């Protein structure tokens, strides 16, 4: 674990999955494609770009759209720590995730109270 990150508490994968699944759900269903767990107890949610409704001509979600997603996650559990790095990721590099659209990721952990 990097020294500039706080220690994360271990939560059950099922709990983390339910939080992330509900935050990434919309009228079209859940955009969550894969949830990866790391040794330092943080998670990476890989999800379909279709979660965001992009304006015509936009290739990537806006900063405002990302901030809205972060707020949705924080509303579900106030102890969530969201990493600064997030964005596009190669779906194929994540275990050949089947997705017609591009994939995005966001990393998060659960802080101690």
Secondary structure, DSSP 8 states (H G I E B T S, - for coil): --TTS--B----HHHHHHHHHHHTEETTEE-EEEEEE-TTS-EEEEEEGGGS---TT-SS--HHHHHHHHHHHHHH-TTEEEEEEEEEE-TGGGT----SS-EEEEEEEEB--
